[in-house]
């Protein structure tokens, strides 16, 4: 009787071991697929992204307002169209440096 129970227990344990091995292979395959998908999908960056996030909305509004005032000033006080366009382009090119100097940040 004892030998029979031991044999059945050994068979049951062998079957459980086979099931564990099958389950482990499935889990490993699933993890490989997940890792592969993670590698292929682009990551979303959280938090501060882009350059506009460096300033508060008030600072951005002030930058836009002052730039608009400068453009309006250029268009109202300068007569030559070519000079107007050149000054507006120059203003837009120099604007990042002005913002860095005025806001004292990088």
ChimeraX attribute file (.defattr): number of C-alpha atoms within 10 A of each C-alpha:
attribute: neighborCount
match mode: 1-to-1
recipient: residues
	/A:1	6
	/A:2	7
	/A:3	8
	/A:4	9
	/A:5	10
	/A:6	11
	/A:7	12
	/A:8	12
	/A:9	12
	/A:10	12
	/A:11	12
	/A:12	12
	/A:13	12
	/A:14	12
	/A:15	12
	/A:16	12
	/A:17	12
	/A:18	12
	/A:19	12
	/A:20	12
	/A:21	12
	/A:22	12
	/A:23	12
	/A:24	12
	/A:25	12
	/A:26	12
	/A:27	12
	/A:28	12
	/A:29	12
	/A:30	12
	/A:31	12
	/A:32	12
	/A:33	12
	/A:34	12
	/A:35	11
	/A:36	11
	/A:37	11
	/A:38	11
	/A:39	10
	/A:40	9
	/A:41	8
	/A:42	8
	/A:43	8
	/A:44	7
	/A:45	7
	/A:46	6
	/A:47	7
	/A:48	9
	/A:49	10
	/A:50	7
	/A:51	7
	/A:52	11
	/A:53	11
	/A:54	13
	/A:55	13
	/A:56	10
	/A:57	11
	/A:58	9
	/A:59	14
	/A:60	15
	/A:61	12
	/A:62	12
	/A:63	19
	/A:64	12
	/A:65	12
	/A:66	12
	/A:67	16
	/A:68	12
	/A:69	12
	/A:70	15
	/A:71	18
	/A:72	12
	/A:73	12
	/A:74	17
	/A:75	17
	/A:76	10
	/A:77	9
	/A:78	13
	/A:79	10
	/A:80	10
	/A:81	10
	/A:82	10
	/A:83	13
	/A:84	18
	/A:85	15
	/A:86	12
	/A:87	17
	/A:88	18
	/A:89	13
	/A:90	11
	/A:91	16
	/A:92	14
	/A:93	11
	/A:94	11
	/A:95	14
	/A:96	12
	/A:97	12
	/A:98	14
	/A:99	15
	/A:100	11
	/A:101	11
	/A:102	10
	/A:103	12
	/A:104	8
	/A:105	9
	/A:106	8
